[in-house]
Amino acid sequence: MKAPVAMLALSNGARTGLTGFAAGLARSIAEHNVTLNNLLPGTFDTDRLKSNLAALTNNSSRDVTEVTEEIRTGNPARRFGHPDEFVTCAFLCSAHAGYITGQKHPDRQRRLSRHDLIPLNTRMAAASCS
């Protein structure tokens, strides 16, 4: 968990515990070529986000558009991510990330596109062949 979320008060403690558990488990399974990482994607435009925004407006006197805009502009990119942009997960599941384990991977400050991974994968493949 990167930061507690006010409307998810009950899950904040559980998510913090899960982060610690995942880091410890990752260290114990790495010798078996199994990796475990914690992905912190930030706010993505999904059905869950829409239902959370609706719940926020039900608990306040504000309009859903106003709440949505407030959360959107609070994001460093000033927008919500699109699910296709969350390529960190695909990379961590690839052979190129076999050494990365027990880490928290924030994907909030800069959204990658699938085109950003092409040079990275090419460089890593070339490095592993030399």
Contact map, one row per residue, 1 for C-alpha under 8 A:
1111000000010011001000000000000000000001000000000000000000000000000000000000000000000000000000000000000000000000000000000000000000
1111000000000000000000000000000000000001000000000000000000000000000000000000000000000000000000000000000001000000000000000000000000
1111100000000000000000000000000000000000000000000000000000000000000000000000000000000000000000000000000000000000000000000000000000
1111110110010000000000000000000000000000000000000000000000000000000000000000000000000000000000000000000000000000000000000000000000
0011111110010000000000000000000000000000000000000000000000000000000000000000000000000000000000000000000000000000000000000000000000
0001111110000000000000000000000000000000000000000000000000000000000000000000000000000000000000000000000000000000000000000000000000
0000111110000000000000000000000000000000000000000000000100000000000000000000000000000000000000000000000000000000000000000000000000
0001111111110000000000000000000000000000000000000000000000000000000000000000000000000000000000000000000000000000000000000000000000
0001111111111000000000000000000000000000000000000000000000000000000000000000000000000000000000000000000000000000000000000000000000
0000000111111100000000000000000000000000000000000000000000000000000000000000000000000000000000000000000000000000000000000000000000
0000000111111110000000000000000000000000000000000000000000000000000000000000000000000000000000000000000000000000000000000000000000
1001100111111111000000000000000000000000000000000000000000000000000000000000000000000000000000000000000000000000000000000000000000
0000000011111111100000000000000000000000000000000000000000000000000000000000000000000000000000000000000000000000000000000000000000
0000000001111111110000000000000000000000000000000000000000000000000000000000000000000000000000000000000000000000000000000000000000
1000000000111111111000000000000000000000000000000000000000000000000000000000000000000000000000000000000000000000000000000000000000
1000000000011111111100000000000000000000000000000000000000000000000000000000000000000000000000000000000000000000000000000000000000
0000000000001111111110000000000000000000000000000000000000000000000000000000000000000000000000000000000000000000000000000000000000
0000000000000111111111000000000000000000000000000000000000000000000000000000000000000000000000000000000000000000000000000000000000
1000000000000011111111100000000000000100000000000000000000000000000000000000000000000000000000000000000100000000000000000000000000
0000000000000001111111110000000000000000000000000000000000000000000000000000000000000000000000000000000000000000000000000000000000
0000000000000000111111111000000000000000000000000000000000000000000000000000000000000000000000000000000000000000000000000000000000
0000000000000000011111111100000000011100000000000000000000000000000000000000000000000000000000000000010000000000000000000000000000
0000000000000000001111111110000000011000000000000000000000000000000000000000000000000000000000000000011000000000000000000000000000
0000000000000000000111111111000000000000000000000000000000000000000000000000000000000000000000000000010000000000000000000000000000
0000000000000000000011111111100000010000000000000000000000000000000000000000000000000000000000000000010000000000000000000000000000
0000000000000000000001111111110001111000000000000000000000000000000000000000000000000000000000000000110000000000000000000000000000
0000000000000000000000111111111000000000000000000000000000000000000000000000000000000000000000000000110000000000000000000000000000
0000000000000000000000011111111000000000000000000000000000000000000000000000000000000000000000000000000000000000000000000000000000
0000000000000000000000001111111111100000000000000000000000000000000000000000000000000000000000000000000000000000000000000000000000
0000000000000000000000000111111111100000000000000000000000000000000000000000000000000000000000000000100000000000000000000000000000
0000000000000000000000000011111111000000000000000000000000000000000000000000000000000000000000000000000000000000000000000000000000
0000000000000000000000000000111111000000000000000000000000000000000000000000000000000000000000000000000000000000000000000000000000
0000000000000000000000000000111111100000000000000000000000000000000000000000000000000000000000000100000000000000000000000000000000
0000000000000000000000000100111111110000000000000000000000000000000000000000000000000000000000000100000000000000000000000000000000
0000000000000000000000000100110011111000000000000000000000000000000000000000000000000000000000000111110000000000000000000000000000
0000000000000000000001101100000001111100000000000000000000000000000000000000000000000000000000000000111000000000000000000000000000
0000000000000000000001100100000000111110000000000000000000000000000000000000000000000000000100000001111110000000000000000000000000
0000000000000000001001000000000000011111000000000000000000000000000000000000000000000000000000000000011110000000000000000000000000
0000000000000000000000000000000000001111100000000000000000000000000000000000000000000000100000000000000111100000000000000000000000
1100000000000000000000000000000000000111110000000000000000000000000000000000000000000000000000000000000111110000000000000000000000
0000000000000000000000000000000000000011111100000000000000000000000000000000000000000100000000000000000011110000000000000000000000
0000000000000000000000000000000000000001111100000000000000000000000000000000000010000000000000000000000001110000000000000000000000
0000000000000000000000000000000000000000111110001000000000000000000000000010000110000000000000000000000000010000000000000000000000
0000000000000000000000000000000000000000111111001000000000000000000000000000000111100000000000000000000000000000000000000000000000
0000000000000000000000000000000000000000001111101100000000000000000000000000000111100000000000000000000000000000000000000000000000
0000000000000000000000000000000000000000000111111100000000000000000000000000000001100000000000000000000000000000000000000000000000
0000000000000000000000000000000000000000000011111110000000000000000000000000000000000000000000000000000000000000000000000000000000
0000000000000000000000000000000000000000000001111111000000000000000000000000000000000000000000000000000000000000000000000000000000
0000000000000000000000000000000000000000001111111111100000000000000000000000000000000000000000000000000000000000000000000000000000
0000000000000000000000000000000000000000000011111111110000000000000000000000000000000000000000000000000000000000000000000000000000
0000000000000000000000000000000000000000000000111111111000000000000000000000000000000000000000000000000000000000000000000000000000
0000000000000000000000000000000000000000000000011111111100000000000000000000000000000000000000000000000000000000000000000000000000
0000000000000000000000000000000000000000000000001111111110000001001100000000000000000000000000000000000000000000000000000000000000
0000000000000000000000000000000000000000000000000111111111000001000000000000000000000000000000000000000000000000000000000000000000
0000000000000000000000000000000000000000000000000011111111100000000000000000000000000000000000000000000000000000000000000000000000
0000001000000000000000000000000000000000000000000001111111110001001000000000000000000000000000000000000000000000000000000000000000
0000000000000000000000000000000000000000000000000000111111111111001000000000000000000000000000000000000000000000000000000000000000
0000000000000000000000000000000000000000000000000000011111111000000000000000000000000000000000000000000000000000000000000000000000
0000000000000000000000000000000000000000000000000000001111111000000000000000000000000000000000000000000000000000000000000000000000
0000000000000000000000000000000000000000000000000000000111111100000000000000000000000000000000000000000000000000000000000000000000
0000000000000000000000000000000000000000000000000000000011111110000000000000000000000000000000000000000000000000000000000000000000
0000000000000000000000000000000000000000000000000000000010011111011000000000000000000000000000000000000000000000000000000000000000
0000000000000000000000000000000000000000000000000000000010001111111000000000000000000000000000000000000000000000000000000000000000
0000000000000000000000000000000000000000000000000000110110000111111100000000000000000000000000000000000000000000000000000000000000
0000000000000000000000000000000000000000000000000000000000000011111110000000000000000000000000000000000000000000000000000000000000
0000000000000000000000000000000000000000000000000000000000000111111111000000000000000000000000000000000000000000000000000000000000
0000000000000000000000000000000000000000000000000000100110000111111111100000000000000000000000000000000000000000000000000000000000
0000000000000000000000000000000000000000000000000000100000000001111111110000000000000000000000000000000000000000000000000000000000
0000000000000000000000000000000000000000000000000000000000000000111111111000000000000000000000000000000000000000000000000000000000
0000000000000000000000000000000000000000000000000000000000000000011111111100000000000000000000000000000000000000000000000000000000
0000000000000000000000000000000000000000000000000000000000000000001111111110000000000000000000000000000000000000000000000000000000
0000000000000000000000000000000000000000000000000000000000000000000111111110011100000000000000000000000000000000000000000000000000
0000000000000000000000000000000000000000000000000000000000000000000011111111111000000000000000000000000000000000000000000000000000
0000000000000000000000000000000000000000000000000000000000000000000001111111010000000000000000000000000000000000000000000000000000
0000000000000000000000000000000000000000001000000000000000000000000000111111111100000000000000000000000000010000000000000000000000
0000000000000000000000000000000000000000000000000000000000000000000000001111111000000000000000000000000000011000000000000000000000
0000000000000000000000000000000000000000000000000000000000000000000000001011111100000000000000000000000000001110000000000000000000
0000000000000000000000000000000000000000000000000000000000000000000000011111111100000000000000000000000000000000000000000000000000
0000000000000000000000000000000000000000000000000000000000000000000000011011111110000000000000000000000000000000000000000000000000
0000000000000000000000000000000000000000001110000000000000000000000000010010111111000000000000000000000000000000000000000000000000
0000000000000000000000000000000000000000011110000000000000000000000000000000001111101100000000000000000000000010000000000000000000
0000000000000000000000000000000000000000000111000000000000000000000000000000000111111100000000000000000000000000000000000000000000
0000000000000000000000000000000000000000000111000000000000000000000000000000000011111100000000000000000000000000000000000000000000
0000000000000000000000000000000000000000000000000000000000000000000000000000000001111110000000000000000000000000110000000000000000
0000000000000000000000000000000000000000000000000000000000000000000000000000000011111110000000000000000000000011110000000000000000
0000000000000000000000000000000000000000100000000000000000000000000000000000000011111111110000000000000000100011100000000000000000
0000000000000000000000000000000000000000000000000000000000000000000000000000000000011111111000000000000000000001110000000000000000
0000000000000000000000000000000000000000000000000000000000000000000000000000000000000111111100000000000000100001000000000000000000
0000000000000000000000000000000000000010000000000000000000000000000000000000000000000111111110000000000000000000000000000000000000
0000000000000000000000000000000000000000000000000000000000000000000000000000000000000111111111000000000000000000000000000000000000
0000000000000000000000000000000000000000000000000000000000000000000000000000000000000011111111011000000000000000000010000000000000
0000000000000000000000000000000000001000000000000000000000000000000000000000000000000001111111111101000000000000000000000000000000
0000000000000000000000000000000000000000000000000000000000000000000000000000000000000000111111101000000000000000000000000000000000
0000000000000000000000000000000000000000000000000000000000000000000000000000000000000000011111111100000000000000000000000000000000
0000000000000000000000000000000000000000000000000000000000000000000000000000000000000000000111111100000000000000000000000000000000
0000000000000000000000000000000000000000000000000000000000000000000000000000000000000000001101111100000000000000000000001001100000
0000000000000000000000000000000000000000000000000000000000000000000000000000000000000000001111111111000000000000000000000000000000
0000000000000000000000000000000011100000000000000000000000000000000000000000000000000000000101111111100000000000000000000000000000
0000000000000000000000000000000000100000000000000000000000000000000000000000000000000000000000001111100000000000000000000000000000
0000000000000000000000000000000000101000000000000000000000000000000000000000000000000000000100001111111000000000000000000000000000
0000000000000000000000000110010000111000000000000000000000000000000000000000000000000000000000000111111000000000000000000000000000
0000000000000000000001111110000000111100000000000000000000000000000000000000000000000000000000000001111100000000000000000000000000
0000000000000000000000100000000000011100000000000000000000000000000000000000000000000000000000000001111110000000000000000000000000
0000000000000000001000000000000000001111000000000000000000000000000000000000000000000000000000000000011111000000000000000000000000
0000000000000000000000000000000000001111100000000000000000000000000000000000000000000000000000000000001111100000000000000000000000
0100000000000000000000000000000000000011110000000000000000000000000000000000000000000000000000000000000111111000000000000000000000
0000000000000000000000000000000000000011110000000000000000000000000000000000000000000101000000000000000011111110000000000000000000
0000000000000000000000000000000000000001111000000000000000000000000000000011000000000000000000000000000001111110000000000000000000
0000000000000000000000000000000000000000000000000000000000000000000000000001100000000000000000000000000001111110000000000000000000
0000000000000000000000000000000000000000000000000000000000000000000000000000100000000000000000000000000000111111000000000000000000
0000000000000000000000000000000000000000000000000000000000000000000000000000100010001100000000000000000000111111100000000000000000
0000000000000000000000000000000000000000000000000000000000000000000000000000000000001111000000000000000000000111111100000000000000
0000000000000000000000000000000000000000000000000000000000000000000000000000000000011110000000000000000000000011111110000000000000
0000000000000000000000000000000000000000000000000000000000000000000000000000000000011010000000000000000000000001111111000000000000
0000000000000000000000000000000000000000000000000000000000000000000000000000000000000000000000000000000000000001111111100000000000
0000000000000000000000000000000000000000000000000000000000000000000000000000000000000000000000000000000000000001111111110000000000
0000000000000000000000000000000000000000000000000000000000000000000000000000000000000000001000000000000000000000111111111000000000
0000000000000000000000000000000000000000000000000000000000000000000000000000000000000000000000000000000000000000011111111100000000
0000000000000000000000000000000000000000000000000000000000000000000000000000000000000000000000000000000000000000001111111110000000
0000000000000000000000000000000000000000000000000000000000000000000000000000000000000000000000000000000000000000000111111111000000
0000000000000000000000000000000000000000000000000000000000000000000000000000000000000000000000010000000000000000000011111111100000
0000000000000000000000000000000000000000000000000000000000000000000000000000000000000000000000000000000000000000000001111111110000
0000000000000000000000000000000000000000000000000000000000000000000000000000000000000000000000000000000000000000000000111111111000
0000000000000000000000000000000000000000000000000000000000000000000000000000000000000000000000010000000000000000000000011111111100
0000000000000000000000000000000000000000000000000000000000000000000000000000000000000000000000010000000000000000000000001111111110
0000000000000000000000000000000000000000000000000000000000000000000000000000000000000000000000000000000000000000000000000111111111
0000000000000000000000000000000000000000000000000000000000000000000000000000000000000000000000000000000000000000000000000011111111
0000000000000000000000000000000000000000000000000000000000000000000000000000000000000000000000000000000000000000000000000001111111
0000000000000000000000000000000000000000000000000000000000000000000000000000000000000000000000000000000000000000000000000000111111
0000000000000000000000000000000000000000000000000000000000000000000000000000000000000000000000000000000000000000000000000000011111
